[in-house]
Each structure stands twice: as C-alpha cells, then as structure tokens.
Amino acid sequence: MDNIVLSWFTIFFSAIFTQNVLLTYYLGMCPFLGASREVKTAAGLGTAVTLVMACTTALNWLVYYYILIPLNLEYLRFIIFIIVIAAFVQIAEIVIERISEKLYLALGIFLPLITVNCAILGVCLFMVIREYTFVTTCFYGVGSGLGWMLAILAMAGIRQKMVKSKVPGPLAGAGISLIIAGIMAISFMGLAGVIK
Amino acid sequence: MGSCCSKKCDNKPSMNTNSPREIIFNGIFKNNPILIQVLGICSTLAVTNVLKNTVVMGVALIFVCSFSSFIVSLLRKLIPSRVRMMAEILIIATGVILVDIMLKAHIPEVSRELGPFVGLIITNCIVMGRCEAYALGNSPFKSMIDGAANAVGYALVLVVIAVIRELLGSGSLWGVQIMGDWWTNWSIMVMAPGGFFVLAVMLWIVKGIFKEEPENG
C-alpha cells in the first residue's frame, strides 16, 4: 500500500520537475513563447491550463476505459479526447462566468485558446500510453499542469527582468526565449537525482 | 510573432498568389512556418533527436496538412463559420487517425518510438493555421499545394535540426555510426535542452542573414 502511495507522489513530483511537459517534451510551446511577456498574464494562463489539464485528464481516463475500450474504438481516441477537451473548456467558461466575474475576467480570455494547447492533449495521450490507473492519472494531470505553470511563470519573470538588457537583434524575441528555455531545461534536469 | 494559435491566424490576410510555383516558394522559404512565423514547434521538436523518426514525422505532417487543407477547402461553403474551428479539428483528427493506423501497420517500431507525438499533430498550429488562413478562401487544389508547401518547409527545418542533433549527440545519422572513435558524444544534444539551443541558433542565423531584406511577406 505504501508503495502505491509513494508511486503517486513520485509521479506527481516528476511531472512537475524532471518530466516537465514543457521543458522535456516541448508541449505547449506556442503560448509559452507568445504569452510569457508579463508575469500576470503567465499566471492567468498557467492557472487555466492547470485547471483544464487536471479535469480533462481524469475525464478522458473515464471516457477511454469505460466507453472506448468496451466498444473497441480505441483508434478514435484522438477525436474523442479533443471533443472532450473542447466541450469541457466551453462548459468551464460558462460556469466560471456565472460563479465569479473576477475570475472570468482573469481566466476568460485564455480558456478558448487552451483547446488547441498541445500540452493538454499530450498529457491525455501519455496517460493512455503509460497505462496509468485512475488515481495516478489524477496526480499526473495536476502535476503536469503545475509544472507547466511553474515553467511559464519562471520564464515570464526572467523576461520581465530582461526588458532592458541588450540582446543581439536577430536573437531578440523567440530566439532568446528558446535559449532561456534550454537553460531552464538543464536546471530542471539537475533535479533528476532527487526524484527517482 | 510567436503567439499562437488559430485565433490569431484568422486575422492574417490570405496571400494573393496565383501560380502554384509562387505558393510553393512562399510556403517553403519566404513564409517558412518555423523560421519566419515561429509557429507550431510544439509537438514535433520532441522527435528531432533521431533523424529517422523526424523524417517519418515530417512525411506524416505533410500528408495531414495537405489532406486537411484539401478537405476544408472542399467543404468551405458548407461549414457554418461559427463552428468552423471544430469542423477543422475534426477533419485534421481524421487525417491523423489515418496516418496513425498506417504507421502502426507498416513501421510499428517507429510508431512506438513516436508515441503520442503523431496524435499531437492535431494540435499543431501549422495545420490549423493553414486551414484558417488559406484553405477557407481558396480552391481545393491550390489549398492542397499550399498546405503541402508549408508542411515541406516545416519538415525541412526539422530535418536540419535532427541532422545536427543526431550527429553531435550520438555520432550517427539514420542509425549508422558516422563519427570515429575519437568522437565524444554531446549527450546534451539528444536531450531536451539540445533542441531548444539548436532551434535558437538556427533562428539567430536565419534572421541575421535575412535582416536587411525588406519585409513584404
């Protein structure tokens, strides 16, 4: 029993640090480069991604194992997963708008963009390939979302500090961001010894 | 620049190119999706540490991109504009499922190594971007060429990255050992940070060379 609990936490923390979806698998790069100019935007987007990722991985696990497998329709999973994600995002938008206007203003603009975020679909596909159980999937989904948020927040912080530094012309913008991401990926790899 | 994805793309005016040759030139060089628009590096960069996987991935992407551009363009008058994003995603996903089944049947070992990344072509901004920006307003044949040309431009850059990464990181190309015994592998190259660095340096070089040219893309 202890072993199972331990493995949940291992997966949770490795999803945040050593197996970070963004820095190890390059998932969700577009918003990472596009929306990381300010910490505030990055925090909003990060929260929205974490929320959607945590809920949709769990939902997709249920759909995959209780609907697609019994019906022998595994090959349709790409379409089904995308539909589940898109539907969830739509419903989440409506619910958040009703519950809190403040939250809606903070997250609302990011939600529609998330449907096409590779990280969400990527995590859903990883959980199928790695054959995680339901609880493991929940930990993995939340961990991956937090990991993505951590990476984009760190990136936004660094970029805000860099506004006044002199970057060679052709490298400015996407180029320097990629180099920062590379260095961040190296530093995240350094944590590999901590989590086995 | 650099901001994603489809939402932004529909503001972009369609290019007024007529001849297929011009469309191809635009897609591969003048408007190269990665180097000029910095779009869609999301999922495919992950497989560039091995050249063989990259080539398979590139072919898959070319197929999906031309297939979905063609179908979207055929159906463009029938798709209500409110649900067009959803319709496009479904068409793209159909193409990806075809590719996935084909890969599993013919080259199962590569398919296993690519793992989830074939499925992730669905969320690749290039495919969706071409559907939104070009296929919705042009004839099926031209859209297919445009989709294919952009995907070729994209795949070419990935192949260059893969050659650099595999050669420096494993000393081999296409699995064949190239470097002699004196060579020490740069193991960072086959790991994630290597991809970031190689792409950044490529961007640097390309932008540095073409900086003087007036922007009319």
Chai-1 contact restraints between the chains, C-beta under 6 A:
chainA,res_idxA,chainB,res_idxB,connection_type,confidence,min_distance_angstrom,max_distance_angstrom,comment,restraint_id
A,L23,B,A192,contact,1.0,0.0,6.0,A-B,restraint_1
A,T24,B,A192,contact,1.0,0.0,6.0,A-B,restraint_2
A,Y25,B,A46,contact,1.0,0.0,6.0,A-B,restraint_3
A,Y26,B,L45,contact,1.0,0.0,6.0,A-B,restraint_4
A,Y26,B,A46,contact,1.0,0.0,6.0,A-B,restraint_5
A,M29,B,I41,contact,1.0,0.0,6.0,A-B,restraint_6
A,M29,B,C42,contact,1.0,0.0,6.0,A-B,restraint_7
A,C30,B,C4,contact,1.0,0.0,6.0,A-B,restraint_8
A,C30,B,C5,contact,1.0,0.0,6.0,A-B,restraint_9
A,C30,B,C42,contact,1.0,0.0,6.0,A-B,restraint_10
A,C30,B,C125,contact,1.0,0.0,6.0,A-B,restraint_11
A,P31,B,C4,contact,1.0,0.0,6.0,A-B,restraint_12
A,L33,B,G2,contact,1.0,0.0,6.0,A-B,restraint_13
A,G34,B,G2,contact,1.0,0.0,6.0,A-B,restraint_14
A,G34,B,S3,contact,1.0,0.0,6.0,A-B,restraint_15
A,G34,B,C4,contact,1.0,0.0,6.0,A-B,restraint_16
A,F78,B,A93,contact,1.0,0.0,6.0,A-B,restraint_17
A,F78,B,V96,contact,1.0,0.0,6.0,A-B,restraint_18
A,F78,B,I97,contact,1.0,0.0,6.0,A-B,restraint_19
A,F78,B,G119,contact,1.0,0.0,6.0,A-B,restraint_20
A,F78,B,I122,contact,1.0,0.0,6.0,A-B,restraint_21
A,I79,B,A93,contact,1.0,0.0,6.0,A-B,restraint_22
A,I82,B,I89,contact,1.0,0.0,6.0,A-B,restraint_23
A,I82,B,A93,contact,1.0,0.0,6.0,A-B,restraint_24
A,V116,B,C5,contact,1.0,0.0,6.0,A-B,restraint_25
A,V116,B,S6,contact,1.0,0.0,6.0,A-B,restraint_26
A,V116,B,T123,contact,1.0,0.0,6.0,A-B,restraint_27
A,C118,B,C42,contact,1.0,0.0,6.0,A-B,restraint_28
A,C118,B,S43,contact,1.0,0.0,6.0,A-B,restraint_29
A,C118,B,L120,contact,1.0,0.0,6.0,A-B,restraint_30
A,C118,B,T123,contact,1.0,0.0,6.0,A-B,restraint_31
A,L121,B,T123,contact,1.0,0.0,6.0,A-B,restraint_32
A,G122,B,P116,contact,1.0,0.0,6.0,A-B,restraint_33
A,G122,B,L120,contact,1.0,0.0,6.0,A-B,restraint_34
A,L125,B,P116,contact,1.0,0.0,6.0,A-B,restraint_35
A,L125,B,G119,contact,1.0,0.0,6.0,A-B,restraint_36
A,F126,B,P116,contact,1.0,0.0,6.0,A-B,restraint_37
A,I129,B,G115,contact,1.0,0.0,6.0,A-B,restraint_38
A,I129,B,P116,contact,1.0,0.0,6.0,A-B,restraint_39
A,P170,B,W204,contact,1.0,0.0,6.0,A-B,restraint_40
A,P170,B,K207,contact,1.0,0.0,6.0,A-B,restraint_41
A,P170,B,G208,contact,1.0,0.0,6.0,A-B,restraint_42
A,P170,B,K211,contact,1.0,0.0,6.0,A-B,restraint_43
A,L171,B,W204,contact,1.0,0.0,6.0,A-B,restraint_44
A,A174,B,G2,contact,1.0,0.0,6.0,A-B,restraint_45
A,A174,B,V38,contact,1.0,0.0,6.0,A-B,restraint_46
A,G175,B,A200,contact,1.0,0.0,6.0,A-B,restraint_47
A,G175,B,L203,contact,1.0,0.0,6.0,A-B,restraint_48
A,G175,B,W204,contact,1.0,0.0,6.0,A-B,restraint_49
A,L178,B,F196,contact,1.0,0.0,6.0,A-B,restraint_50
A,L178,B,L199,contact,1.0,0.0,6.0,A-B,restraint_51
A,L178,B,A200,contact,1.0,0.0,6.0,A-B,restraint_52
A,I179,B,A200,contact,1.0,0.0,6.0,A-B,restraint_53
A,A181,B,F196,contact,1.0,0.0,6.0,A-B,restraint_54
A,G182,B,P193,contact,1.0,0.0,6.0,A-B,restraint_55
A,G182,B,F196,contact,1.0,0.0,6.0,A-B,restraint_56
A,G182,B,F197,contact,1.0,0.0,6.0,A-B,restraint_57
A,A185,B,A192,contact,1.0,0.0,6.0,A-B,restraint_58
A,A185,B,P193,contact,1.0,0.0,6.0,A-B,restraint_59
A,I186,B,P193,contact,1.0,0.0,6.0,A-B,restraint_60
